[in-house]
């Protein structure tokens, strides 16, 4: 277990996907991870997630890949396309999760609101 809870959880999700499992349990979670999972659920990559005490149960849906972005690059609105080309398989497939001054959001929402921020993860 490392210091980064979000990176650990996304890595466990990819391991479960490779093992053809649809559910997984994460023992350590945070509000930040729950916000990332809320965006993934909103976009249809995660069916559900349930917090039960110290355990977090995640049910995967149509996830193909996810990873935390390290280091967490700070980007401006005009730089978003460069990182979309770097991390996503195609322009309209997947999302980048950006931490802005108005909270976590997808890269498309950040572009619409003309906000920059820190790159957290990508999901497709």
Secondary structure, 3 states (H helix, E strand, C coil): CCCCHHHHHHHHHHHHHHCCCCEEEECCCCHHHHHHHHHHHHCCCEEEEEEECCEEEEEECCCCCEEECCCCCEECHHHHHHHHHHHCCECCECEEEEEECCEEEEHHHHHHHCCCEEEEEEEC
